[in-house]
Amino acid sequence: MNRITKSLLVVAATLVVTGLSITATRALLSDTESSTGNTLAAGAIDLKIDNDSYYNGAFNQGTSWLKKSDLDDGQGPASGSYYFFDFHDLKPGDYGEDTISIEVDDNDAWGCMDLTLTQNDDVSSTEPELKETGEILDVPTDSWDGELAQNMKLIIWVDDGDNVLEEGERPFFNDSLSALIALPDKKLPIVLADSTGNKFETTGPLLGKKVYYIAKAWCFGNMTLAPVASNTGDPATNPGYTCDGSTSGNITQTDKVMGDFSFNAVQARNNQGFTCYGPPTPKADLSLTKTADPVNVIVGQNTTYTIQVNNSGPANATGVTVSDLLPAGVTWISDDGGGTYNSGTGIWNIGALASGSTVTLHITVQVTQGGTIINTAEVATSDQIDPDSTPGNHIVGEDDQASASVGATLSADLSLDKTLNPASVGIGATATVTLTVSNAGPNPATGVTVKDLLPTGLTYVSDDSGGAYVPGTGIWTVGTLSNGNSATIHIIVTVTQQGDILNTAEVWTAIEPDPDSTPGDGNINHDDWDSATVHGLLSDLELDKTVNVDTAPKGSLVFFTVTITNKGPDTAVNTQVDDTFPAGLPYLSHSATHGTFNSGTGIWSIPSIPANGIARLDVTVNTSGDPGIFTNIAEVLAAGQPDPDSTPGNASTTEDDDDSASVTITPL
């Protein structure tokens, strides 16, 4: 069925049909229909909706009619007239849709359609309207002093007759009505089918007896396209677009927009070179592809966008530019456009592109924020017509526009430092494990934990983490660590075995990726892993005490000798020997191979005796006491490491770390 139904736009029009039939063999048939006087006018501040139509989702009988071949017969539904649009009390947010069915009779035909804006009038000036910025008093003689056309959005597309914008049905006009003002004669020429192209078939004319549909939708406000899947929409509840009038003010009150629709059908037979609007314009089919590599990065890393523009002809393209304004989240680093790409405006000036040629641009950017970053590029201008896309119309799905997505995650460069002090300590003594985890950024690190499970040979004593360290698991919960900050823990341990004890630690978890290491992977070459060694000391010290004579006359010199042998296995450190002489054997002098001897206290202090080394102390005394036996006892008083078979300072006479020597003083 050929039908013209449900007007939509901010225009008003009557449709006039004239026909001419010439039956000569090579004569051309033609049929012209025009719709003039269509009116959409905004009401005053107290706006009302009083139309039943596909106007705000309701069917409107007044602008719907069955197929007619003569639209000036006075039988139209609008007081005898046939209007696509006739709405007089529009409010911001109002919308509507109409689908025009086009059918030629037996002969295949070329089809042309015009939409001409005839009026954008500020009919009068209300008080609320005059308060709007930029509004001036209506000039009664000026039909173009209104603002309604600027606030009315219109889309036109090839439809399948269901009055719904569906996926795959791409609008070939998507702009405000005011865009027509800049066109010659304020007319939008639309080729339905001529020798340069066909909006319905692949090529050729409109086929006789076949019904074609052109749909139009308008919105008083901001229109957002939301195409629905095939056969899932509904013109009343889900038409494939939305209309938002919340940002429209009072400036359009009482304004009126009018326009004319005109349809022309011309026989195609014997008229193969027909064009609707003069000689064919050269066409250059431009297509654009865009990729990013890599597509998954860490914030702070670079990615490279590759944009390719191809001209499939048949004509050479000139005046070609591409718009690729970098989105928030990336910063331009470089490109290979040789100055043809302006990162500030996003314009890549290609210029001429021969038929069959491809040109490529690489743009390297640094990713500066996390999340999914979408970068869209589109052919912005071309001097030639593109048969399947329109430069700069921002319509997704056309082959001159493409996007590339990059997934960016925040990164935090964590490193770990570990020490164990002192590096050598006697078995049973304590040492301090110090762990410091640092974040070199560039982002805060969250969910940070460090694992330091103490090995055999080290027993946990305490720590200063306030409960953040669990000895049983070795997990230290750090939490959040800001960029440039560090956290430190001190763990006191007891050394319980002899020899080298290796203690390792590693950053165990972090939510943000680390650019040069992976938490918990055990890689000893990464900077989030570290180790320290403490040596558990054990030294078997054996003391021997001798005197050079057994008897000596009173008043003579006697020489006592103390030797300490370190039988290992480790160097003995911080050894102290008590060699106090009894009364009657006063000190005269001494010499020592190791350390220092304090004659006043009788303490011989030896910092270090290597394994299998011997330290010797010789002391000269005077036999000034009364005749009798005088005994000098020496004992290891203290040691920096355990002794496997004796205990320093316990005064035992049966252990090998003490000994004595006696001299008998005889009368003169």
C-alpha positions in Angstrom: 0.0 0.0 0.0 1.3 3.5 -0.9 0.7 5.6 2.2 1.9 8.9 3.6 1.5 8.7 7.3 2.6 10.3 10.6 4.3 13.6 9.9 7.3 14.5 12.0 9.5 17.5 12.0 9.1 21.1 12.9 7.8 21.9 9.6 4.4 22.3 8.0 3.6 21.4 4.5 0.9 20.7 2.0 1.5 18.2 -0.7 0.5 18.9 -4.3 0.6 16.2 -7.0 0.6 17.0 -10.7 0.8 14.4 -13.4 1.8 14.3 -17.0 1.4 11.3 -19.2 2.8 11.1 -22.7 2.5 7.8 -24.6 5.0 8.3 -27.4 7.6 5.5 -27.6 10.5 7.6 -26.1 8.4 10.0 -24.1 9.2 10.5 -20.3 6.5 10.0 -17.7 6.7 12.3 -14.7 4.8 12.9 -11.5 5.5 15.7 -9.1 3.9 16.0 -5.6 4.5 18.9 -3.3 3.4 19.4 0.3 3.3 23.1 1.3 2.1 25.0 4.3 3.0 22.4 6.8 3.1 24.1 10.2 4.6 23.3 13.6 4.3 26.2 16.0 5.3 26.5 19.6 2.5 27.6 21.9 2.8 30.2 24.6 3.9 29.4 28.2 0.7 27.5 28.9 1.4 24.9 26.2 -1.1 22.0 25.6 -1.1 18.9 23.4 -4.4 18.5 21.6 -3.5 16.3 18.6 -3.9 12.5 18.3 -1.0 11.3 16.1 2.4 9.7 16.4 3.0 12.8 18.3 4.6 12.0 21.7 4.0 8.3 21.0 0.3 8.5 20.1 -1.1 7.9 16.7 -2.3 11.1 14.9 -5.1 10.6 12.5 -5.1 14.2 11.3 -1.7 13.8 9.5 -2.3 10.2 8.2 -3.9 9.2 5.0 -4.0 6.3 2.6 -2.2 6.4 -0.7 -3.3 9.3 -2.9 -2.2 10.3 -6.4 -3.6 13.8 -6.1 -3.1 15.6 -2.8 -4.9 18.7 -3.8 -8.4 17.1 -4.1 -9.6 18.8 -0.9 -10.2 15.4 0.7 -7.3 15.5 3.2 -7.8 14.7 6.9 -6.8 18.1 8.0 -9.8 20.2 6.9 -9.4 18.9 3.4 -5.6 19.3 3.3 -2.9 16.8 3.4 -0.2 17.8 5.9 2.8 15.9 7.1 3.0 18.2 10.1 0.4 20.5 11.6 1.1 21.0 15.3 0.4 24.3 16.9 1.1 24.0 20.6 4.6 22.4 20.9 6.4 22.1 24.2 10.1 21.3 24.7 10.5 17.6 24.7 7.7 17.0 22.2 8.5 14.6 19.4 6.9 12.7 16.5 7.5 10.5 13.5 6.0 9.8 10.1 6.7 7.3 7.5 6.0 8.2 3.9 5.4 5.3 1.5 6.4 5.9 -2.1 5.1 3.8 -5.0 5.3 4.3 -8.7 2.9 2.6 -11.1 3.8 0.1 -13.8 6.9 2.0 -15.1 10.2 2.0 -13.2 11.0 5.6 -12.3 13.7 7.8 -11.0 12.6 9.5 -7.8 13.6 12.9 -6.2 12.5 14.6 -3.0 13.0 18.1 -1.7 12.6 19.6 1.8 12.5 23.4 1.7 12.4 25.6 4.8 10.0 28.5 4.0 9.7 30.2 7.4 11.4 30.4 10.8 9.3 33.1 12.3 9.1 34.7 15.7 5.4 35.3 15.5 5.3 37.5 18.6 7.4 38.2 21.7 6.0 37.1 25.1 7.4 38.4 28.4 9.1 35.1 29.3 10.6 35.0 25.8 12.1 38.5 26.0 13.9 37.5 29.2 16.0 34.9 27.3 19.5 35.9 26.3 19.7 37.0 22.7 15.9 37.4 22.2 14.7 40.7 20.5 11.2 42.0 19.7 9.5 40.3 16.8 9.8 42.0 13.5 6.4 41.4 11.9 7.8 41.7 8.3 10.7 39.3 9.0 9.8 35.6 8.5 13.3 34.5 9.6 13.7 36.0 13.1 12.6 32.9 15.0 14.6 30.4 17.0 12.4 27.3 16.7 14.3 25.8 13.7 17.5 26.0 15.7 15.8 23.9 18.5 14.1 21.3 16.3 16.1 18.2 15.4 15.3 16.2 12.4 16.4 12.8 11.1 15.4 11.2 7.8 16.1 7.5 7.0 15.1 4.7 4.7 12.6 2.7 6.7 11.0 -0.8 6.3 7.5 0.6 7.0 7.3 0.0 10.7 7.8 3.7 11.8 10.8 2.6 14.0 14.5 3.4 13.6 16.1 0.0 13.6 19.7 -1.2 13.7 21.1 -0.9 10.1 18.7 1.9 9.2 21.2 4.8 9.1 19.8 8.4 8.8 21.0 10.3 5.8 20.0 13.5 7.4 20.6 14.2 11.1 20.7 17.9 12.1 18.6 20.8 13.3 16.1 22.3 10.8 18.2 25.5 10.9 20.9 23.6 8.9 18.6 24.1 5.8 18.9 27.9 6.2 22.5 27.8 4.9 21.6 25.6 1.9 20.9 27.1 -1.5 17.2 28.2 -1.6 17.0 26.8 2.0 16.4 23.5 0.2 17.6 20.0 1.2 17.8 17.9 -2.0 17.3 14.2 -1.6 18.0 11.7 -4.3 15.7 8.7 -3.9 16.9 7.1 -7.1 18.7 8.5 -10.1 21.6 7.5 -12.3 24.0 8.4 -9.5 22.5 6.2 -6.9 19.5 4.6 -5.2 18.7 4.8 -1.5 16.6 1.6 -1.6 18.0 -0.7 -4.3 21.6 -1.4 -5.0 21.4 0.6 -8.3 18.9 1.6 -10.8 15.4 3.2 -10.6 12.5 2.7 -8.3 10.7 -0.5 -9.4 7.1 -0.2 -10.5 4.5 -1.6 -8.1 7.0 -1.7 -5.3 6.5 0.2 -2.1 9.4 2.2 -0.6 9.4 4.0 2.8 11.1 7.2 3.9 10.8 7.9 7.6 11.2 11.2 9.4 11.5 11.9 13.1 11.6 15.3 14.9 12.3 16.4 18.4 11.8 19.7 20.1 15.1 19.6 22.1 18.0 17.3 21.9 17.6 14.0 20.0 19.6 10.9 20.8 19.6 8.0 18.4 19.0 4.6 20.0 18.3 2.2 17.1 16.5 -1.0 18.2 16.9 -4.5 16.9 14.7 -5.5 13.9 11.1 -6.1 14.8 11.5 -5.2 18.5 10.5 -1.5 18.4 7.2 0.2 18.7 6.5 3.8 17.4 4.5 4.5 20.5 6.9 3.2 23.2 10.3 2.4 21.6 10.8 4.3 18.3 14.6 4.0 18.2 15.4 7.5 19.5 14.8 9.7 22.5 14.0 13.4 22.9 15.1 15.6 25.7 13.7 19.2 26.0 15.1 19.9 29.5 17.6 22.4 28.2 15.2 24.4 26.0 14.1 27.7 27.4 11.4 30.2 26.6 13.2 31.7 23.6 11.0 29.7 21.2 7.6 30.7 22.6 5.1 31.5 19.8 7.7 30.8 17.1 6.7 29.0 14.0 8.5 26.9 11.4 7.0 26.1 7.9 8.4 24.1 5.0 7.5 22.3 1.8 8.0 18.7 0.8 8.2 18.0 -2.9 8.4 14.6 -4.6 9.1 14.0 -8.3 9.1 10.7 -10.3 10.4 10.5 -13.8 10.2 7.5 -16.1 13.5 5.6 -16.2 13.1 3.9 -19.5 15.1 5.6 -22.3 16.4 8.0 -19.7 19.3 6.1 -18.2 21.4 9.2 -17.5 18.8 11.1 -15.5 20.0 13.0 -12.4 17.7 14.8 -9.9 20.0 17.8 -9.5 22.1 18.4 -12.6 25.2 16.6 -13.8 26.5 13.8 -11.6 28.9 14.9 -9.0 32.1 12.9 -8.9 32.1 10.4 -6.2 34.9 9.2 -4.0 34.1 6.3 -1.7 36.3 7.0 1.4 36.5 4.5 4.2 38.5 4.7 7.5 39.9 2.1 9.9 41.4 2.7 13.3 43.3 0.4 15.6 45.4 0.7 18.8 48.4 -1.3 19.7 48.8 -2.4 22.4 45.1 -2.5 23.5 45.9 -3.3 27.1 48.3 -1.0 28.9 49.3 0.2 32.3 48.7 3.8 33.1 51.9 5.7 32.2 52.7 3.5 29.2 52.3 4.3 25.6 50.0 3.0 22.9 49.9 3.8 19.2 46.8 4.6 17.2 46.9 3.6 13.5 44.4 5.4 11.2 44.0 4.4 7.6 41.9 6.2 5.0 41.2 4.4 1.7 39.7 5.8 -1.5 37.8 3.2 -3.4 36.9 5.8 -6.1 35.9 6.0 -8.8 37.0 9.7 -8.5 40.1 11.1 -6.9 39.3 12.7 -3.6 40.4 16.3 -2.7 40.0 18.4 0.4 40.2 15.3 2.6 40.6 15.8 6.3 40.1 13.4 9.2 39.0 14.4 12.7 40.7 12.5 15.5 40.6 14.6 18.6 42.4 12.7 21.3 40.1 11.9 24.2 40.7 12.5 27.9 43.0 10.0 29.3 45.7 10.1 26.7 48.4 12.6 25.9 49.9 13.1 22.5 53.6 12.1 22.3 54.3 12.0 18.6 53.0 11.2 15.1 54.4 10.4 11.7 52.2 12.9 9.8 55.0 15.2 9.0 53.0 18.2 10.3 49.7 17.2 8.7 48.2 16.2 12.0 47.4 18.9 14.6 47.1 17.3 18.0 45.4 20.4 19.4 42.4 20.4 17.0 42.6 16.7 16.1 42.6 17.5 12.3 44.7 15.4 10.0 44.9 17.3 6.7 45.3 14.7 4.0 44.4 16.8 1.0 44.3 14.8 -2.2 43.8 11.0 -2.2 43.9 9.3 -5.5 41.3 6.6 -6.4 42.6 3.2 -5.2 45.1 4.8 -2.7 45.5 4.4 1.0 47.1 6.8 3.5 48.2 5.9 7.0 48.8 7.9 10.2 50.4 6.7 13.4 49.8 8.6 16.6 51.7 7.6 19.7 50.1 8.6 23.0 50.8 8.2 26.7 47.9 6.7 28.7 47.2 8.9 31.7 44.1 7.4 33.3 42.6 4.0 34.0 39.6 2.4 32.5 38.4 2.0 28.9 39.4 4.8 26.7 37.6 5.1 23.3 39.2 7.2 20.5 37.0 7.9 17.5 38.2 9.1 14.1 36.1 10.2 11.2 36.5 11.6 7.7 35.6 15.2 8.4 35.6 16.7 4.9 35.9 15.8 1.2 35.1 17.8 -1.9 33.5 14.8 -3.5 30.3 12.9 -2.6 30.8 9.7 -0.7 28.1 7.2 -2.0 27.7 5.4 1.4 28.7 7.9 4.1 28.6 11.6 4.9 31.8 13.2 6.2 31.5 14.8 9.6 28.0 13.5 10.4 29.2 11.4 13.4 27.0 8.5 12.6 28.3 5.2 13.9 28.1 2.4 11.4 29.2 4.4 8.4 32.5 3.2 6.9 34.2 6.6 7.2 34.1 6.5 11.0 35.9 4.0 13.3 36.9 3.8 16.9 39.6 2.0 18.9 39.4 1.1 22.6 42.3 0.8 25.0 42.0 -0.8 28.4 44.2 1.0 30.9 44.9 -0.2 34.4 46.5 1.9 37.2 50.1 0.9 38.0 52.2 1.1 41.2 55.9 0.3 41.1 56.5 -1.5 44.5 60.0 -2.4 45.7 61.1 -4.2 48.8 64.2 -3.8 51.0 65.2 -6.2 53.7 68.0 -6.2 56.3 69.0 -8.4 59.3 71.1 -6.8 62.0 73.5 -7.7 63.4 74.7 -9.9 60.6 76.3 -12.3 63.1 74.9 -13.1 66.4 75.3 -15.9 68.9 72.8 -18.6 69.1 70.1 -17.6 71.6 70.7 -13.9 71.0 68.3 -11.7 69.1 68.5 -9.9 65.8 66.2 -7.4 64.0 64.6 -8.0 60.7 63.8 -4.7 58.9 61.4 -4.7 56.0 60.7 -1.5 53.9 58.2 -1.5 51.0 58.2 1.6 48.8 55.9 2.8 46.1 57.5 4.6 43.2 54.1 5.2 41.6 52.8 6.7 39.5 49.6 5.7 41.3 48.7 4.7 44.8 49.0 1.0 45.6 46.1 -0.7 47.3 45.7 -4.1 48.8 49.4 -4.4 49.5 50.7 -7.3 51.6 54.3 -8.6 52.2 55.1 -12.1 53.0 58.1 -12.8 55.4 57.6 -16.3 56.8 60.5 -16.8 59.3 62.7 -19.7 58.4 64.0 -22.5 60.7 66.7 -21.0 62.9 64.8 -17.7 63.6 62.1 -17.6 66.2 59.6 -14.7 66.4 59.8 -12.5 69.4 57.9 -9.3 68.6 57.3 -6.6 66.0 56.2 -2.9 65.8 53.3 -3.3 63.3 50.5 -3.0 65.7 49.1 -6.4 64.7 49.5 -6.0 61.0 52.1 -8.8 60.9 51.0 -12.4 61.5 54.0 -14.7 62.5 52.2 -17.9 61.7 51.6 -16.9 58.0 54.3 -14.4 57.6 51.9 -11.9 56.1 52.3 -8.2 56.8 49.2 -6.3 55.8 50.3 -2.9 54.5 47.0 -1.8 52.9 47.2 1.4 50.8 50.6 3.0 50.0 50.5 6.4 48.3 52.8 7.3 45.4 56.3 8.2 46.8 55.6 6.7 50.2 57.0 3.7 52.1 56.1 1.5 55.0 58.6 -0.2 57.4 58.3 -3.0 60.0 60.8 -4.2 62.5 60.6 -7.9 63.6 62.7 -9.1 66.5 63.8 -12.7 66.2 65.9 -15.1 68.2 68.7 -17.0 66.4 68.3 -20.6 67.3 70.9 -22.5 65.2 74.5 -22.2 64.1 75.5 -21.1 60.6 74.0 -18.9 57.9 70.2 -18.5 58.1 68.6 -17.1 54.9 65.4 -15.0 55.4 63.5 -14.0 52.3 60.6 -11.6 51.8 58.4 -10.6 48.9 55.5 -8.3 48.0 52.7 -10.8 48.1 49.7 -8.9 46.8 48.7 -5.6 45.3 45.6 -4.7 43.3 47.4 -2.4 40.8 49.8 -4.0 38.4 53.5 -3.5 38.9 55.4 -2.5 35.7 58.6 -4.4 36.5 57.5 -7.2 38.9 54.7 -9.5 39.8 53.6 -9.9 43.4 53.9 -13.4 44.8 55.7 -15.0 41.8 58.9 -15.8 43.8 61.2 -14.2 41.2 64.4 -13.3 43.0 65.4 -11.0 40.2 62.5 -8.6 40.7 62.7 -5.6 42.9 59.7 -6.7 45.0 61.8 -9.6 46.4 64.7 -9.3 48.9 66.6 -11.5 51.3 69.1 -11.1 54.2 71.3 -13.6 56.1 72.1 -13.8 59.7 74.9 -16.1 61.0 74.2 -18.0 64.1 77.5 -18.1 66.0 78.9 -21.1 68.0 82.4 -21.3 69.4 84.0 -23.9 71.6 86.4 -21.9 73.8 89.0 -23.8 75.9 91.1 -22.0 78.6 94.5 -23.1 79.9 96.3 -21.5 82.8 100.0 -22.0 83.6 102.8 -20.6 85.8 106.5 -20.7 85.1 107.6 -22.1 88.5 105.9 -24.1 91.2 107.8 -22.5 94.1 109.4 -19.1 94.4 111.2 -17.2 97.2 109.3 -14.3 98.7 109.9 -11.2 96.7 110.7 -12.8 93.5 109.0 -12.5 90.0 106.6 -15.1 88.8 105.0 -15.3 85.3 101.5 -16.6 84.8 100.1 -17.4 81.3 96.5 -17.7 80.1 95.8 -19.2 76.7 92.3 -19.4 75.1 91.9 -21.7 72.1 88.8 -21.3 69.9 88.0 -24.7 68.5 85.3 -23.2 66.3 83.3 -23.6 64.2 82.8 -19.8 64.3 84.9 -16.9 65.2 84.5 -16.1 68.9 83.4 -12.5 69.5 83.2 -10.3 72.6 85.0 -12.8 74.8 85.9 -11.7 78.4 88.2 -13.6 80.7 88.4 -13.1 84.5 92.0 -13.4 85.6 92.0 -11.8 89.1 95.1 -12.5 91.1 94.9 -13.2 94.8 96.5 -11.0 97.5 100.1 -11.8 97.9 100.7 -11.8 94.2 100.5 -8.2 93.2 100.4 -7.2 89.5 103.5 -5.9 87.9 103.0 -6.0 84.1 101.4 -7.9 81.2 101.4 -8.6 77.5 98.5 -9.9 75.3 98.3 -11.2 71.8 94.7 -10.2 71.5 92.5 -7.6 73.2 93.2 -5.6 76.3 93.8 -6.5 80.0 92.6 -4.3 82.9 94.9 -5.0 85.8 92.6 -3.2 88.2 89.6 -5.5 87.5 91.4 -8.5 86.2 89.2 -8.5 83.0 90.8 -9.5 79.7 88.6 -8.4 76.8 89.1 -10.0 73.5 86.9 -8.7 70.5 87.6 -11.6 68.2 89.3 -15.0 68.1 89.1 -16.8 64.8 88.1 -20.4 64.6 91.2 -22.6 65.6 92.9 -19.4 66.8 94.7 -18.9 70.1 94.8 -15.8 72.3 97.5 -15.5 75.0 97.9 -13.3 78.0 101.2 -13.2 80.1 101.1 -11.5 83.5 104.1 -10.8 85.7 103.5 -10.7 89.5 105.6 -10.3 92.6 105.6 -13.0 95.3 105.1 -10.5 98.1 102.9 -12.6 100.3 103.7 -14.7 103.3 105.0 -18.1 102.6 102.3 -20.5 101.5 100.4 -21.7 98.4 98.8 -19.0 96.2 96.3 -20.1 93.5 95.4 -18.0 90.4 92.0 -18.9 88.8 91.0 -17.8 85.3 87.6 -18.3 83.6 85.8 -17.3 80.5 83.4 -14.8 82.0 81.4 -13.9 78.9 81.2 -14.7 75.2 79.3 -13.3 72.2 78.1 -16.8 71.2 77.2 -20.0 72.9 79.8 -22.6 73.8 78.7 -26.2 73.2 80.3 -27.7 76.3 80.6 -24.9 78.9 78.8 -21.9 80.2 80.7 -18.7 80.7 80.8 -17.2 84.2 79.3 -20.1 86.0 82.4 -20.7 88.2 82.4 -24.4 87.4 85.7 -26.1 87.9 84.9 -29.0 85.7 84.3 -27.2 82.4 87.1 -26.5 79.9 86.6 -22.7 79.9 88.3 -22.3 83.3 91.6 -23.3 84.8 94.0 -22.5 87.6 97.7 -22.4 88.5 99.4 -22.3 91.9 102.7 -21.1 93.2 104.3 -21.8 96.6 106.1 -18.8 98.2 109.0 -19.9 100.3 110.8 -17.9 103.0 113.9 -16.0 102.0 
